[in-house]
Amino acid sequence: MYWDFSSEQLSRLWSALEVNTTLTRLRLSSCCVDENQAGRLAEVLEAKNSTLAYLDIHNNPISSEGCRRILRSLQFNRSLTSLHL
């Protein structure tokens, strides 16, 4: 199944993750997380979110560079222990 989230919906989700204090698992596989959204997610993971432990974003149109941005953000994120690209 493929969920077609709009850019606006994903932007709202990233904003919510910035202030998240309870969500520990998030599955967004096949949800239209594109290159730009991957960059925004990397920013959130790097500086804002400290509770998310599991993130699944496989089967999305994210390039190698987008994946690298997300992986680099994990240098600063101490809560994420499981990532599915």
N, C-alpha and C positions, 0 to 999 in steps of 0.2 A: 504494500500500500504506500502511496506517495502523498504526502500532505503538502499542499501548496500555500505556505505561509507567505504573506506579503512582507515586503521590506519594512513597512510600518509596524506590523505585528512583531517581527523579530526585533526591531529597534526598541519597542516597548518591553520586550522580554529582557534585552540586555540592560536596559535601565533598571528594571526590577532586580536583576541579579546584582547590580551595584550596591543595593541596600539589603540584599537577602541575608537573613540570619538563621533561617531554618531549612531551606531546601538543600539536600545533600546529593540527590540523584536527578539527572536530567537526560532524557532520551530525545534526541532530535534527528534521528536517522531518517533520511528521505523527506526532509522538510524544506527544501529549497534554500538551505544556508549557502549563499554564494560567496564569491571572493571578498566582496566588500563587507558582508556580514561576518565573515571569518575574521577579518581585521578588527572589527568592532568587538567581537567576542574575545579576541586576544587581548585587547586593551582592558576589558573587564576582568579577565582572568589574571592579568599582570598586576593590576593596581587596586581593584575594588572588591573582589569576592574572596572571602576566606572560609566559606562553609561548604562549597560544592566539592564533593569527593569523587563523584562518578559522572562522566560526560560521554555520551554516545552521539557522534555527529557523522557517522559513516554514511556512505551512499548519498552524498551531497556534492554539488558542482564546485568543489574547492580545489584549486591548483596546488602544485607542490609548494609554491611560494606561500600560499595561504596556510598550508599545513606547517611550514617552517615558522611562520609568525606565531601560530598557536603554540608550537613546541617551545619557541624562545620565551614566550610569556610564562611558561611553567618554571623558568629559573627563579621567578619571584613569587610564585604561588605555592604555598606549603600545604594546602588542603586537598588538592586534586590528586587522587591516588590511582584512578583508572580512567583512561582516555581511549576511546574507540574512534579512529579516523577511517 
